Amino acid sequence: MRVLIRTDDLVGTSMAGSALRAWEMGRVMESAGFETRVEAAADSSAPGPGPRLVAPGEKAWGDVLVTPPWSLRPRDLLSRNSTLILDGVTPLQAELDAMPQTEAVLRRRRRATARLPSALARADALLVAGKAQRRWWQQQLGSRRPELPILDLPFGIPDEAPGDEVAELPGLPPDYAVILWWGGVWPWLDLETLLAARARLGRRKLSLVVPVAARPGRSAGSFGPAELRAAMKGHHLRHPEVIGLESWFPYAERGALLNRASILAVLHHPGEEAELSFRTRAMDGLWAGVPLLLSEGGELAELARAGGWGAATRPGDVPSTAAALELLLSERHQQRCRQSMEDARVHWRWSRLMESLLQILPKLPSCRRDALIPAGCRSLMALSGWRKFGEGKRGC
């Protein structure tokens, strides 16, 4: 069986989000004996041993296509002999709702919404991450296709351990502890609360490290060195209390940076994006055994609290965030969290999470698909804004 996994993102030595998900899923598929390729953005390159990469627009290939619904093409819908698996783990519409509502953002959201009716009519299975995402996708399906297989397949961690190497960061004193803000700064995330909490801790030997490099595949980021300097000034923080990480760490070397951290922090603003998200960046903390500081809301915050992986505080609550930092920096809580994460890691390996998909794949398609013409009508309605998709009505 030939499997094509698609991402619009850049796969390479440095990558993030959907790119690393496509690559890791492809590695597991190939190891399981499937002939696998990963279709990625132009200029992608293999970060190591794994499936073959193909460029967008190459001749259609594969018996199975795994793709986000936003990346579907008309020929994917019309190819009735191939199996289509929608990867629905990125809450794109909620992310777009959390951005400044420019005309470009509104246009992109309309296009994303318009793709859903046809994608769900044609899909043979759907991948989600957690209970909230499952409910959201079931709402989009409405009364249509209740038998469609929905598999819980969130972000995982590599089977290989991160190693023992510890990174040296320019400007970071060797005796300073590190709070690592892991990943970019997006409108739905809340770096401000973390900066304010760090300011409350005074002049102790503690650095907040914030990546300010552009995301792989982009020439510039929305939050760079200048924005970080302005934010530091607003909270009366100085170097090395806050350090900007001005280059994106290679995927294969990120373990060394994680090993330098005492806490991995990902805070967000309240909203639908928070509830639907499954924080990829926090899974790296689990992989490397770095205690997590998260905001309440979302699947991973619940898992972290229940599993003893760290702390979850109310969004925007500076005093409780500062208190959680102090607690997690204590030797007792460091040891307790790291031991809990070590015990949990085996259950979150990509090879373990992929088992449900590998088992069901030979049996797909297992349910009848919907007619594409009525679904196309619903897509046009969504694109025009006539009515919201997902109300459970049949026909045009």
Contacts in CASP RR format, 6 or more apart in sequence:
PFRMAT RR
TARGET T0000
AUTHOR 0000-0000-0000
METHOD contacts of the structure
MODEL  1
MRVLIRTDDLVGTSMAGSALRAWEMGRVMESAGFETRVEAAADSSAPGPG
PRLVAPGEKAWGDVLVTPPWSLRPRDLLSRNSTLILDGVTPLQAELDAMP
QTEAVLRRRRRATARLPSALARADALLVAGKAQRRWWQQQLGSRRPELPI
LDLPFGIPDEAPGDEVAELPGLPPDYAVILWWGGVWPWLDLETLLAARAR
LGRRKLSLVVPVAARPGRSAGSFGPAELRAAMKGHHLRHPEVIGLESWFP
YAERGALLNRASILAVLHHPGEEAELSFRTRAMDGLWAGVPLLLSEGGEL
AELARAGGWGAATRPGDVPSTAAALELLLSERHQQRCRQSMEDARVHWRW
SRLMESLLQILPKLPSCRRDALIPAGCRSLMALSGWRKFGEGKRGC
1 34 0 8 1.000
1 35 0 8 1.000
1 63 0 8 1.000
1 64 0 8 1.000
1 361 0 8 1.000
1 362 0 8 1.000
2 34 0 8 1.000
2 35 0 8 1.000
2 36 0 8 1.000
2 37 0 8 1.000
2 61 0 8 1.000
2 62 0 8 1.000
2 63 0 8 1.000
2 64 0 8 1.000
3 26 0 8 1.000
3 29 0 8 1.000
3 34 0 8 1.000
3 35 0 8 1.000
3 36 0 8 1.000
3 37 0 8 1.000
3 62 0 8 1.000
3 63 0 8 1.000
3 64 0 8 1.000
3 66 0 8 1.000
3 361 0 8 1.000
4 36 0 8 1.000
4 37 0 8 1.000
4 38 0 8 1.000
4 39 0 8 1.000
4 54 0 8 1.000
4 61 0 8 1.000
4 62 0 8 1.000
4 64 0 8 1.000
4 65 0 8 1.000
4 66 0 8 1.000
5 22 0 8 1.000
5 25 0 8 1.000
5 26 0 8 1.000
5 29 0 8 1.000
5 36 0 8 1.000
5 37 0 8 1.000
5 38 0 8 1.000
5 39 0 8 1.000
5 51 0 8 1.000
5 66 0 8 1.000
5 67 0 8 1.000
6 22 0 8 1.000
6 38 0 8 1.000
6 39 0 8 1.000
6 40 0 8 1.000
6 65 0 8 1.000
6 66 0 8 1.000
6 67 0 8 1.000
6 68 0 8 1.000
6 71 0 8 1.000
7 18 0 8 1.000
7 19 0 8 1.000
7 21 0 8 1.000
7 22 0 8 1.000
7 38 0 8 1.000
7 39 0 8 1.000
7 40 0 8 1.000
7 41 0 8 1.000
7 68 0 8 1.000
7 71 0 8 1.000
8 18 0 8 1.000
8 40 0 8 1.000
8 41 0 8 1.000
8 56 0 8 1.000
8 68 0 8 1.000
8 70 0 8 1.000
8 71 0 8 1.000
9 15 0 8 1.000
9 16 0 8 1.000
9 17 0 8 1.000
9 18 0 8 1.000
9 19 0 8 1.000
9 22 0 8 1.000
9 40 0 8 1.000
9 41 0 8 1.000
9 216 0 8 1.000
9 217 0 8 1.000
10 19 0 8 1.000
10 40 0 8 1.000
10 41 0 8 1.000
10 43 0 8 1.000
10 44 0 8 1.000
10 216 0 8 1.000
10 217 0 8 1.000
11 19 0 8 1.000
11 22 0 8 1.000
11 23 0 8 1.000
11 38 0 8 1.000
11 40 0 8 1.000
11 41 0 8 1.000
11 44 0 8 1.000
11 45 0 8 1.000
11 46 0 8 1.000
11 47 0 8 1.000
11 53 0 8 1.000
12 19 0 8 1.000
12 23 0 8 1.000
12 44 0 8 1.000
12 45 0 8 1.000
12 46 0 8 1.000
12 47 0 8 1.000
12 216 0 8 1.000
12 251 0 8 1.000
13 45 0 8 1.000
13 47 0 8 1.000
13 250 0 8 1.000
13 251 0 8 1.000
13 252 0 8 1.000
14 216 0 8 1.000
14 248 0 8 1.000
14 249 0 8 1.000
14 250 0 8 1.000
14 251 0 8 1.000
15 23 0 8 1.000
15 47 0 8 1.000
15 216 0 8 1.000
15 251 0 8 1.000
16 183 0 8 1.000
16 215 0 8 1.000
16 216 0 8 1.000
16 248 0 8 1.000
16 280 0 8 1.000
17 280 0 8 1.000
18 68 0 8 1.000
18 90 0 8 1.000
19 40 0 8 1.000
19 41 0 8 1.000
19 44 0 8 1.000
19 216 0 8 1.000
20 251 0 8 1.000
20 280 0 8 1.000
21 87 0 8 1.000
21 89 0 8 1.000
21 155 0 8 1.000
21 280 0 8 1.000
22 38 0 8 1.000
22 40 0 8 1.000
22 66 0 8 1.000
23 38 0 8 1.000
23 47 0 8 1.000
23 50 0 8 1.000
23 51 0 8 1.000
24 156 0 8 1.000
24 158 0 8 1.000
24 350 0 8 1.000
25 66 0 8 1.000
25 350 0 8 1.000
25 354 0 8 1.000
26 36 0 8 1.000
26 38 0 8 1.000
26 50 0 8 1.000
26 51 0 8 1.000
27 50 0 8 1.000
27 51 0 8 1.000
27 350 0 8 1.000
28 350 0 8 1.000
28 351 0 8 1.000
28 354 0 8 1.000
28 358 0 8 1.000
29 36 0 8 1.000
29 51 0 8 1.000
29 354 0 8 1.000
29 358 0 8 1.000
30 36 0 8 1.000
30 50 0 8 1.000
30 51 0 8 1.000
31 351 0 8 1.000
32 354 0 8 1.000
32 358 0 8 1.000
34 361 0 8 1.000
36 51 0 8 1.000
36 52 0 8 1.000
37 51 0 8 1.000
37 52 0 8 1.000
37 53 0 8 1.000
37 54 0 8 1.000
37 61 0 8 1.000
37 62 0 8 1.000
38 51 0 8 1.000
38 52 0 8 1.000
38 53 0 8 1.000
38 54 0 8 1.000
39 53 0 8 1.000
39 54 0 8 1.000
39 55 0 8 1.000
39 56 0 8 1.000
39 57 0 8 1.000
39 58 0 8 1.000
40 53 0 8 1.000
40 54 0 8 1.000
40 55 0 8 1.000
40 56 0 8 1.000
41 56 0 8 1.000
41 217 0 8 1.000
42 55 0 8 1.000
42 56 0 8 1.000
43 217 0 8 1.000
44 53 0 8 1.000
44 55 0 8 1.000
45 53 0 8 1.000
46 52 0 8 1.000
46 53 0 8 1.000
47 250 0 8 1.000
47 251 0 8 1.000
47 252 0 8 1.000
48 252 0 8 1.000
54 61 0 8 1.000
60 75 0 8 1.000
60 79 0 8 1.000
62 82 0 8 1.000
63 82 0 8 1.000
63 83 0 8 1.000
64 82 0 8 1.000
64 83 0 8 1.000
64 84 0 8 1.000
64 85 0 8 1.000
64 361 0 8 1.000
64 364 0 8 1.000
65 76 0 8 1.000
65 82 0 8 1.000
65 83 0 8 1.000
65 84 0 8 1.000
65 85 0 8 1.000
66 85 0 8 1.000
66 87 0 8 1.000
66 127 0 8 1.000
67 76 0 8 1.000
67 84 0 8 1.000
67 85 0 8 1.000
67 86 0 8 1.000
67 87 0 8 1.000
68 86 0 8 1.000
68 87 0 8 1.000
68 88 0 8 1.000
68 90 0 8 1.000
68 92 0 8 1.000
69 86 0 8 1.000
69 88 0 8 1.000
69 112 0 8 1.000
69 115 0 8 1.000
69 116 0 8 1.000
69 119 0 8 1.000
69 120 0 8 1.000
70 92 0 8 1.000
70 111 0 8 1.000
70 112 0 8 1.000
70 115 0 8 1.000
72 115 0 8 1.000
72 118 0 8 1.000
72 119 0 8 1.000
76 82 0 8 1.000
76 84 0 8 1.000
76 122 0 8 1.000
77 118 0 8 1.000
77 119 0 8 1.000
77 122 0 8 1.000
77 372 0 8 1.000
78 372 0 8 1.000
83 124 0 8 1.000
83 125 0 8 1.000
83 361 0 8 1.000
83 364 0 8 1.000
83 365 0 8 1.000
84 122 0 8 1.000
84 123 0 8 1.000
84 124 0 8 1.000
85 123 0 8 1.000
85 124 0 8 1.000
85 125 0 8 1.000
85 126 0 8 1.000
85 127 0 8 1.000
85 357 0 8 1.000
85 364 0 8 1.000
86 119 0 8 1.000
86 120 0 8 1.000
86 123 0 8 1.000
86 125 0 8 1.000
86 126 0 8 1.000
86 127 0 8 1.000
87 127 0 8 1.000
88 126 0 8 1.000
88 127 0 8 1.000
88 128 0 8 1.000
88 129 0 8 1.000
88 133 0 8 1.000
88 137 0 8 1.000
89 127 0 8 1.000
89 128 0 8 1.000
89 129 0 8 1.000
89 133 0 8 1.000
89 153 0 8 1.000
89 154 0 8 1.000
89 155 0 8 1.000
89 278 0 8 1.000
91 133 0 8 1.000
91 136 0 8 1.000
91 272 0 8 1.000
91 273 0 8 1.000
91 276 0 8 1.000
91 277 0 8 1.000
92 112 0 8 1.000
93 109 0 8 1.000
93 112 0 8 1.000
93 113 0 8 1.000
94 188 0 8 1.000
94 271 0 8 1.000
94 272 0 8 1.000
94 273 0 8 1.000
94 276 0 8 1.000
94 277 0 8 1.000
95 186 0 8 1.000
95 188 0 8 1.000
95 273 0 8 1.000
96 105 0 8 1.000
96 108 0 8 1.000
96 109 0 8 1.000
96 112 0 8 1.000
97 109 0 8 1.000
97 272 0 8 1.000
97 273 0 8 1.000
98 186 0 8 1.000
98 187 0 8 1.000
98 188 0 8 1.000
98 269 0 8 1.000
98 271 0 8 1.000
98 272 0 8 1.000
98 273 0 8 1.000
99 105 0 8 1.000
99 187 0 8 1.000
99 188 0 8 1.000
100 187 0 8 1.000
110 382 0 8 1.000
110 383 0 8 1.000
110 385 0 8 1.000
111 383 0 8 1.000
113 382 0 8 1.000
113 383 0 8 1.000
113 388 0 8 1.000
113 389 0 8 1.000
114 379 0 8 1.000
114 380 0 8 1.000
114 382 0 8 1.000
114 383 0 8 1.000
114 389 0 8 1.000
115 379 0 8 1.000
116 140 0 8 1.000
116 379 0 8 1.000
116 382 0 8 1.000
116 389 0 8 1.000
116 390 0 8 1.000
117 375 0 8 1.000
117 376 0 8 1.000
117 378 0 8 1.000
117 379 0 8 1.000
117 382 0 8 1.000
117 389 0 8 1.000
118 372 0 8 1.000
118 375 0 8 1.000
118 376 0 8 1.000
118 378 0 8 1.000
118 379 0 8 1.000
120 126 0 8 1.000
120 140 0 8 1.000
120 141 0 8 1.000
120 144 0 8 1.000
120 145 0 8 1.000
120 148 0 8 1.000
120 370 0 8 1.000
120 375 0 8 1.000
121 144 0 8 1.000
121 145 0 8 1.000
121 369 0 8 1.000
121 370 0 8 1.000
121 371 0 8 1.000
121 372 0 8 1.000
121 374 0 8 1.000
121 375 0 8 1.000
121 376 0 8 1.000
122 369 0 8 1.000
122 370 0 8 1.000
122 372 0 8 1.000
122 375 0 8 1.000
123 148 0 8 1.000
123 369 0 8 1.000
124 148 0 8 1.000
124 149 0 8 1.000
124 364 0 8 1.000
124 365 0 8 1.000
124 366 0 8 1.000
124 367 0 8 1.000
124 369 0 8 1.000
125 148 0 8 1.000
125 149 0 8 1.000
125 150 0 8 1.000
125 151 0 8 1.000
125 357 0 8 1.000
125 360 0 8 1.000
125 364 0 8 1.000
126 137 0 8 1.000
126 148 0 8 1.000
126 149 0 8 1.000
126 150 0 8 1.000
126 151 0 8 1.000
127 150 0 8 1.000
127 151 0 8 1.000
127 153 0 8 1.000
127 357 0 8 1.000
128 134 0 8 1.000
128 137 0 8 1.000
128 150 0 8 1.000
128 151 0 8 1.000
128 152 0 8 1.000
128 153 0 8 1.000
129 152 0 8 1.000
129 153 0 8 1.000
129 154 0 8 1.000
129 155 0 8 1.000
129 278 0 8 1.000
129 299 0 8 1.000
130 152 0 8 1.000
130 154 0 8 1.000
130 278 0 8 1.000
130 299 0 8 1.000
131 299 0 8 1.000
132 275 0 8 1.000
132 276 0 8 1.000
132 298 0 8 1.000
132 299 0 8 1.000
133 276 0 8 1.000
133 278 0 8 1.000
133 299 0 8 1.000
134 150 0 8 1.000
134 152 0 8 1.000
136 276 0 8 1.000
137 150 0 8 1.000
138 150 0 8 1.000
139 390 0 8 1.000
140 389 0 8 1.000
140 390 0 8 1.000
141 148 0 8 1.000
141 390 0 8 1.000
141 392 0 8 1.000
142 390 0 8 1.000
142 391 0 8 1.000
142 392 0 8 1.000
143 392 0 8 1.000
143 394 0 8 1.000
144 370 0 8 1.000
144 392 0 8 1.000
144 394 0 8 1.000
145 367 0 8 1.000
145 370 0 8 1.000
147 366 0 8 1.000
147 367 0 8 1.000
148 367 0 8 1.000
149 360 0 8 1.000
149 364 0 8 1.000
149 366 0 8 1.000
149 367 0 8 1.000
151 356 0 8 1.000
151 357 0 8 1.000
151 360 0 8 1.000
152 356 0 8 1.000
153 353 0 8 1.000
153 354 0 8 1.000
153 356 0 8 1.000
153 357 0 8 1.000
154 278 0 8 1.000
154 299 0 8 1.000
154 353 0 8 1.000
155 278 0 8 1.000
155 280 0 8 1.000
155 283 0 8 1.000
156 283 0 8 1.000
156 348 0 8 1.000
156 349 0 8 1.000
156 350 0 8 1.000
156 353 0 8 1.000
157 283 0 8 1.000
157 284 0 8 1.000
157 286 0 8 1.000
157 287 0 8 1.000
157 345 0 8 1.000
157 348 0 8 1.000
157 349 0 8 1.000
157 350 0 8 1.000
158 287 0 8 1.000
158 349 0 8 1.000
158 350 0 8 1.000
159 349 0 8 1.000
159 350 0 8 1.000
159 351 0 8 1.000
162 254 0 8 1.000
162 255 0 8 1.000
162 256 0 8 1.000
162 258 0 8 1.000
162 259 0 8 1.000
162 287 0 8 1.000
162 288 0 8 1.000
163 255 0 8 1.000
163 259 0 8 1.000
164 259 0 8 1.000
165 255 0 8 1.000
165 256 0 8 1.000
165 259 0 8 1.000
166 256 0 8 1.000
166 259 0 8 1.000
166 260 0 8 1.000
167 249 0 8 1.000
167 253 0 8 1.000
167 255 0 8 1.000
167 256 0 8 1.000
167 257 0 8 1.000
167 259 0 8 1.000
167 260 0 8 1.000
168 260 0 8 1.000
169 209 0 8 1.000
169 243 0 8 1.000
169 245 0 8 1.000
169 257 0 8 1.000
169 260 0 8 1.000
171 239 0 8 1.000
171 240 0 8 1.000
171 243 0 8 1.000
172 178 0 8 1.000
172 207 0 8 1.000
172 209 0 8 1.000
172 240 0 8 1.000
172 243 0 8 1.000
172 260 0 8 1.000
173 205 0 8 1.000
173 207 0 8 1.000
173 240 0 8 1.000
175 205 0 8 1.000
176 205 0 8 1.000
176 206 0 8 1.000
176 207 0 8 1.000
176 240 0 8 1.000
177 205 0 8 1.000
177 206 0 8 1.000
177 207 0 8 1.000
177 262 0 8 1.000
177 329 0 8 1.000
178 206 0 8 1.000
178 207 0 8 1.000
178 208 0 8 1.000
178 209 0 8 1.000
178 260 0 8 1.000
178 261 0 8 1.000
178 262 0 8 1.000
178 263 0 8 1.000
179 194 0 8 1.000
179 198 0 8 1.000
179 206 0 8 1.000
179 207 0 8 1.000
179 208 0 8 1.000
179 209 0 8 1.000
179 261 0 8 1.000
179 262 0 8 1.000
179 263 0 8 1.000
179 264 0 8 1.000
179 265 0 8 1.000
179 293 0 8 1.000
179 325 0 8 1.000
180 209 0 8 1.000
180 257 0 8 1.000
180 258 0 8 1.000
180 260 0 8 1.000
180 261 0 8 1.000
180 263 0 8 1.000
180 264 0 8 1.000
180 265 0 8 1.000
180 290 0 8 1.000
181 191 0 8 1.000
181 194 0 8 1.000
181 208 0 8 1.000
181 209 0 8 1.000
181 210 0 8 1.000
181 211 0 8 1.000
181 265 0 8 1.000
181 266 0 8 1.000
182 211 0 8 1.000
182 258 0 8 1.000
182 264 0 8 1.000
182 265 0 8 1.000
182 266 0 8 1.000
182 281 0 8 1.000
182 282 0 8 1.000
182 284 0 8 1.000
182 285 0 8 1.000
183 211 0 8 1.000
183 281 0 8 1.000
184 211 0 8 1.000
184 215 0 8 1.000
184 223 0 8 1.000
185 191 0 8 1.000
185 210 0 8 1.000
185 212 0 8 1.000
185 222 0 8 1.000
185 223 0 8 1.000
185 227 0 8 1.000
186 222 0 8 1.000
188 268 0 8 1.000
188 269 0 8 1.000
188 271 0 8 1.000
188 273 0 8 1.000
188 274 0 8 1.000
189 266 0 8 1.000
189 267 0 8 1.000
189 268 0 8 1.000
189 269 0 8 1.000
190 267 0 8 1.000
190 268 0 8 1.000
190 269 0 8 1.000
190 295 0 8 1.000
190 315 0 8 1.000
190 316 0 8 1.000
191 210 0 8 1.000
191 223 0 8 1.000
191 231 0 8 1.000
191 267 0 8 1.000
192 231 0 8 1.000
193 267 0 8 1.000
193 315 0 8 1.000
193 316 0 8 1.000
193 317 0 8 1.000
193 318 0 8 1.000
193 321 0 8 1.000
194 208 0 8 1.000
194 265 0 8 1.000
194 267 0 8 1.000
194 293 0 8 1.000
194 321 0 8 1.000
195 208 0 8 1.000
195 231 0 8 1.000
195 232 0 8 1.000
195 235 0 8 1.000
195 237 0 8 1.000
195 242 0 8 1.000
196 235 0 8 1.000
196 318 0 8 1.000
196 321 0 8 1.000
196 322 0 8 1.000
197 318 0 8 1.000
197 321 0 8 1.000
197 322 0 8 1.000
197 325 0 8 1.000
198 206 0 8 1.000
198 208 0 8 1.000
198 235 0 8 1.000
198 237 0 8 1.000
198 241 0 8 1.000
198 242 0 8 1.000
198 322 0 8 1.000
198 325 0 8 1.000
199 235 0 8 1.000
199 236 0 8 1.000
199 237 0 8 1.000
200 318 0 8 1.000
200 319 0 8 1.000
200 322 0 8 1.000
201 322 0 8 1.000
201 325 0 8 1.000
201 326 0 8 1.000
202 241 0 8 1.000
203 241 0 8 1.000
206 241 0 8 1.000
206 329 0 8 1.000
207 240 0 8 1.000
207 241 0 8 1.000
207 242 0 8 1.000
207 243 0 8 1.000
208 237 0 8 1.000
208 241 0 8 1.000
208 242 0 8 1.000
208 243 0 8 1.000
209 242 0 8 1.000
209 243 0 8 1.000
209 244 0 8 1.000
209 245 0 8 1.000
209 261 0 8 1.000
210 228 0 8 1.000
210 242 0 8 1.000
210 243 0 8 1.000
210 244 0 8 1.000
210 245 0 8 1.000
211 244 0 8 1.000
211 245 0 8 1.000
211 248 0 8 1.000
211 249 0 8 1.000
212 223 0 8 1.000
212 224 0 8 1.000
212 225 0 8 1.000
212 227 0 8 1.000
212 228 0 8 1.000
212 244 0 8 1.000
212 245 0 8 1.000
212 246 0 8 1.000
213 221 0 8 1.000
213 224 0 8 1.000
213 245 0 8 1.000
213 246 0 8 1.000
213 247 0 8 1.000
213 248 0 8 1.000
214 220 0 8 1.000
214 221 0 8 1.000
214 248 0 8 1.000
215 221 0 8 1.000
215 248 0 8 1.000
216 248 0 8 1.000
225 244 0 8 1.000
225 246 0 8 1.000
228 242 0 8 1.000
228 244 0 8 1.000
232 238 0 8 1.000
232 241 0 8 1.000
232 242 0 8 1.000
249 257 0 8 1.000
254 284 0 8 1.000
255 284 0 8 1.000
255 287 0 8 1.000
255 288 0 8 1.000
258 264 0 8 1.000
258 284 0 8 1.000
258 285 0 8 1.000
258 287 0 8 1.000
258 288 0 8 1.000
258 289 0 8 1.000
258 290 0 8 1.000
259 288 0 8 1.000
261 288 0 8 1.000
261 290 0 8 1.000
262 290 0 8 1.000
262 291 0 8 1.000
262 328 0 8 1.000
262 329 0 8 1.000
262 334 0 8 1.000
263 290 0 8 1.000
263 291 0 8 1.000
263 292 0 8 1.000
263 293 0 8 1.000
263 325 0 8 1.000
263 328 0 8 1.000
263 329 0 8 1.000
264 281 0 8 1.000
264 282 0 8 1.000
264 284 0 8 1.000
264 285 0 8 1.000
264 290 0 8 1.000
264 291 0 8 1.000
264 292 0 8 1.000
264 293 0 8 1.000
265 292 0 8 1.000
265 293 0 8 1.000
265 294 0 8 1.000
266 279 0 8 1.000
266 281 0 8 1.000
266 282 0 8 1.000
266 292 0 8 1.000
266 293 0 8 1.000
266 294 0 8 1.000
266 295 0 8 1.000
267 293 0 8 1.000
267 294 0 8 1.000
267 295 0 8 1.000
267 313 0 8 1.000
267 315 0 8 1.000
267 316 0 8 1.000
267 321 0 8 1.000
268 274 0 8 1.000
268 277 0 8 1.000
268 295 0 8 1.000
268 297 0 8 1.000
268 315 0 8 1.000
269 315 0 8 1.000
269 316 0 8 1.000
270 295 0 8 1.000
270 297 0 8 1.000
270 315 0 8 1.000
274 295 0 8 1.000
274 297 0 8 1.000
274 298 0 8 1.000
274 315 0 8 1.000
275 297 0 8 1.000
275 298 0 8 1.000
276 298 0 8 1.000
277 298 0 8 1.000
277 299 0 8 1.000
277 300 0 8 1.000
278 298 0 8 1.000
278 299 0 8 1.000
278 300 0 8 1.000
279 294 0 8 1.000
279 300 0 8 1.000
282 292 0 8 1.000
282 294 0 8 1.000
282 300 0 8 1.000
282 304 0 8 1.000
283 300 0 8 1.000
283 348 0 8 1.000
284 290 0 8 1.000
285 292 0 8 1.000
285 341 0 8 1.000
286 292 0 8 1.000
286 309 0 8 1.000
286 341 0 8 1.000
286 344 0 8 1.000
286 345 0 8 1.000
286 348 0 8 1.000
287 345 0 8 1.000
287 348 0 8 1.000
289 337 0 8 1.000
289 338 0 8 1.000
289 341 0 8 1.000
289 342 0 8 1.000
289 345 0 8 1.000
290 338 0 8 1.000
290 341 0 8 1.000
291 309 0 8 1.000
291 310 0 8 1.000
291 311 0 8 1.000
291 328 0 8 1.000
291 333 0 8 1.000
291 334 0 8 1.000
291 337 0 8 1.000
291 338 0 8 1.000
291 341 0 8 1.000
292 304 0 8 1.000
292 309 0 8 1.000
292 310 0 8 1.000
292 311 0 8 1.000
292 337 0 8 1.000
293 310 0 8 1.000
293 311 0 8 1.000
293 312 0 8 1.000
293 313 0 8 1.000
293 321 0 8 1.000
293 324 0 8 1.000
293 325 0 8 1.000
293 328 0 8 1.000
294 300 0 8 1.000
294 301 0 8 1.000
294 304 0 8 1.000
294 310 0 8 1.000
294 311 0 8 1.000
294 312 0 8 1.000
294 313 0 8 1.000
295 301 0 8 1.000
295 312 0 8 1.000
295 313 0 8 1.000
295 314 0 8 1.000
295 315 0 8 1.000
295 316 0 8 1.000
296 312 0 8 1.000
296 313 0 8 1.000
296 314 0 8 1.000
296 315 0 8 1.000
297 312 0 8 1.000
297 315 0 8 1.000
301 312 0 8 1.000
302 312 0 8 1.000
303 309 0 8 1.000
304 310 0 8 1.000
304 311 0 8 1.000
304 312 0 8 1.000
305 311 0 8 1.000
305 312 0 8 1.000
307 340 0 8 1.000
307 344 0 8 1.000
308 336 0 8 1.000
308 337 0 8 1.000
308 340 0 8 1.000
308 341 0 8 1.000
309 337 0 8 1.000
309 340 0 8 1.000
309 341 0 8 1.000
309 344 0 8 1.000
310 328 0 8 1.000
310 333 0 8 1.000
310 337 0 8 1.000
311 324 0 8 1.000
311 327 0 8 1.000
311 328 0 8 1.000
313 320 0 8 1.000
313 321 0 8 1.000
313 324 0 8 1.000
314 320 0 8 1.000
327 333 0 8 1.000
328 334 0 8 1.000
328 337 0 8 1.000
346 352 0 8 1.000
360 366 0 8 1.000
374 394 0 8 1.000
374 395 0 8 1.000
374 396 0 8 1.000
377 395 0 8 1.000
377 396 0 8 1.000
378 389 0 8 1.000
378 395 0 8 1.000
378 396 0 8 1.000
379 389 0 8 1.000
381 387 0 8 1.000
381 389 0 8 1.000
381 396 0 8 1.000
382 388 0 8 1.000
382 389 0 8 1.000
END
